[in-house]
């Protein structure tokens, strides 16, 4: 059984206001045009990406088809045009974008994943479905993303970390950063090297992006919850009075969906995007068999969220596996469906956001297996799913290490992302009454209770 997927503001990945999106794209195209008038040579990382693509006739042919098939609203007109836009993006840090609405009011939103926005309509084509899943394409793209990531990790990449109107700490920017902090300020929640400085003391974009929490702001609640009698699904859902084991949120994120009795093999390319464990675990038959019939809990992280991962349970790290994957591959669709919370029906934008369950089997990802001696839990797998600009999943624990609920496991770098917790068949996961698609949850907060199913 799969709960329906609900998208809320597309998680901060795609601008809610069309004017902001248009302003970002138009300004980027203008910058690229001005740069081209001064120099026709590409940045070294972009030139390397171009070389890798052009020397492969299959990839070049597919790219030609991508531009032919892209929706008429696409403004990236050719491969050369795409390269010129990348030239401009990889030497700057993401920023807050301002525009004016139809009434002349100033509106703004953060553009945390700028490369994604220029790939967005390109990815929603049949040719891109083939091209963006090719290993050679993703290796070339990863080299480009790693180069940008290196820039974002260096001093000087903090140019957008300021209190100007388009800065992340300006009036509008800080309001976005504090959206899910429930009344607390950014400085009260996160450790800032210098809370009074214009850049809050963060000397690089990545230092800001991978910021840490103040001690005590996301406490672990350790008391157990009884499950006394019949009720709606949630922490009080068992018919027999028994003690459950608390499961904690591994990421600051928004609930995407929960699926039970997940199959080892399933048709993940269908509209409903059912989870296929064999493919999710990179065709590892042993892992797929271990979790067959279990439960999958998936959430997604906005570029505005805290991006470190924490252990949802007490246990031992049994294994850590990282696999290469895709960055912009999606399941092409006919656009937003009727009832979409942000986009009109048929709008072609945002396909990668609508493809998040599919990304669990194709995107770059890291598996952290945690074994518990608690009969209610057994073994779980935390899966960090890197999406679009997120080309780095950094693990901070080691195999054999003991972890407690709340122990840091690792972090994402440079963009947005998704994460999955997979439970075995013998574990019954009872999510909290408020843990529903579209709900934003804090890291280390209780998301539900696990009980042993028994025979």
C-alpha positions, -999 to +999 in steps of 0.1 A: +000+000+000+013+035-009+001+067+005-006+093-022+022+117-029+016+154-021+039+181-032+040+213-011+056+243-028+078+218-047+099+218-016+116+251-025+131+234-056+110+253-081+100+289-077+064+293-066+061+326-085+064+324-123+078+360-123+107+349-101+115+319-124+113+341-155+135+368-140+161+343-130+162+326-164+162+360-183+189+375-162+211+343-166+206+344-204+216+381-204+247+374-184+257+346-208+252+368-238+273+396-224+300+371-215+300+356-250+306+390-265+337+393-244+350+357-247+339+327-268+360+303-247+343+282-220+353+278-184+377+248-181+352+226-164+325+234-189+350+229-218+358+194-203+321+186-202+316+198-238+345+176-249+331+145-232+297+150-249+309+159-284+333+130-287+304+106-282+281+107-313+253+089-294+252+116-267+254+144-292+225+129-312+204+126-280+212+162-270+200+173-304+168+154-299+164+169-264+162+204-278+138+193-305+115+176-280+116+202-252+084+221-245+079+254-263+084+273-230+120+261-229+145+290-233+177+269-235+178+266-273+209+245-281+238+226-266+261+256-271+235+278-253+234+254-224+272+255-221+272+293-220+247+293-192+268+268-172+298+291-177+279+317-157+265+295-130+297+276-119+315+308-109+288+321-086+269+309-055+232+304-054+213+336-044+179+350-035+160+362-066+138+392-066+111+402-092+079+422-095+044+407-098+017+419-121+008+446-095+043+459-092+049+444-058+084+431-051+084+393-046+113+369-041+124+333-036+157+315-031+173+299-061+191+271-044+195+248-074+202+270-104+215+243-127+184+223-121+163+252-134+180+252-168+178+214-171+142+213-159+123+213-192+151+195-210+148+166-187+111+161-193+117+146-228+120+111-241+156+118-254+167+131-220+153+099-204+179+080-224+207+105-223+205+115-186+207+079-175+239+071-195+269+064-173+292+084-196+269+115-194+267+113-156+305+109-152+311+140-173+284+159-155+297+148-121+331+163-129+314+196-137+294+195-105+325+186-085+343+216-099+314+239-089+313+222-055+350+230-051+343+266-058+315+267-033+338+253-006+364+280-010+366+314+006+350+340-016+320+318-024+301+337+003+293+367-020+255+360-016+257+355+021+248+391+031+220+413+042+213+429+008+179+425-008+192+395-028+213+381+000+204+350+020+204+371+052+184+400+038+148+406+050+132+382+025+160+356+025+162+352+063+124+349+064+126+319+040+154+304+061+133+307+092+101+293+076+102+260+095+120+271+126+087+276+145+095+310+160+132+306+166+157+327+147+184+314+124+210+324+149+192+307+178+189+275+158+223+272+140+259+277+150+271+309+133+309+316+135+300+353+139+262+359+145+266+397+141+285+396+108+269+403+075+277+368+064+271+354+099+308+343+098+304+317+071+333+322+047+320+298+020+287+288+006+293+251+016+300+261+052+266+279+053+249+250+035+263+223+059+258+244+090+254+226+123+227+229+150+231+245+184+232+218+212+198+212+225+177+227+197+166+193+183+165+171+215+159+134+215+129+125+235+137+092+252+105+081+269+085+052+253+050+054+240+024+027+249+002+014+222-030+006+242-058-002+219-075+001+185-072+035+168-064+052+136-029+047+122-003+064+144+018+059+175-014+045+193-024+021+166-019-015+180-048-035+192-029-052+220-013-032+247+025-034+241+056-012+242+069+001+210+103+016+201+105+052+190+117+060+155+132+094+150+134+117+119+168+113+102+166+146+083+149+180+085+126+174+057+090+171+042+072+138+041+068+125+006+051+091+012+050+059+031+047+025+013+041-009+030+046-045+018+071-032-007+080-057-034+115-070-043+107-063-080+081-038-092+073-017-123+089+015-110+085+033-144+047+033-141+027+064-131+024+054-095+062+049-092+060+019-069+093+011-051+113-018-064+138-029-038+161-048-061+166-016-082+166+006-051+195-014-036+215-011-069+205-047-079+218-062-047+197-093-044+207-100-007+196-065+004+164-066-016+156-100+000+164-087+035+138-059+032+112-076+009+077-070+022+089-042+045+081-005+047+096+025+029+094+060+045+106+088+021+110+125+026+126+153+006+148+181+017+145+217+004+176+237-004+166+257+027+167+228+051+194+216+075+213+190+054+230+167+079+217+132+086+211+117+120+205+082+131+168+073+136+176+044+159+201+029+183+223+003+167+256-007+150+266+005+115+268-028+097+277-015+062+281+016+041+278+016+003+278+045-021+268+041-057+271+064-087+239+074-104+220+101-123+216+138-114+188+150-138+171+119-150+133+119-146+102+099-157+089+121-185+053+131-179+025+152-194+030+180-168+014+188-135-017+169-127-051+184-119-051+196-083-013+203-082-008+227-053+015+251-072+014+245-109-016+246-133-026+214-149-003+204-177+025+227-167+057+209-179+080+222-152+090+202-121+091+167-135+121+157-114+102+167-083+073+146-094+098+117-100+112+114-065+102+078-058+118+069-092+150+087-081+155+061-054+165+036-081+185+058-104+201+087-086+235+089-068+229+075-033+245+062-002+232+032+019+239+030+056+228-003+072+221-001+109+215-032+129+196-031+162+193-058+189+158-044+196+134-071+183+110-043+173+135-029+148+160-055+135+179-040+107+170-008+088+187+010+059+190+047+057+194+058+020+207+093+012+195+102-023+215+129-040+195+149-065+204+174-092+233+196-080+239+174-050+269+155-063+283+147-028+270+125-001+295+126+028+294+099+054+308+107+089+303+073+106+323+041+101+314+005+097+312-012+132+305+021+150+278+022+176+252+050+171+224+064+193+193+082+181+205+116+169+241+105+161+252+123+130+256+099+100+267+124+073+255+152+051+245+164+017+265+192-001+254+219-026+217+215-033+185+196-025+180+159-018+158+131-006+161+103+020+146+070+027+143+047+057+136+011+048+122-013+075+122-051+074+090-071+070+091-081+106+089-045+118+055-028+119+061+010+115+033+031+130+038+067+119+025+095+140-009+109+133+006+141+119+033+123+098+015+127+065+026+137+029+034+174+029+042+176+066+076+192+074+094+174+103+124+184+123+154+161+125+155+141+157+117+145+162+096+114+167+080+102+135+065+070+148+068+037+167+081+003+156+067-029+169+076-066+162+050-082+140+057-117+152+047-148+134 
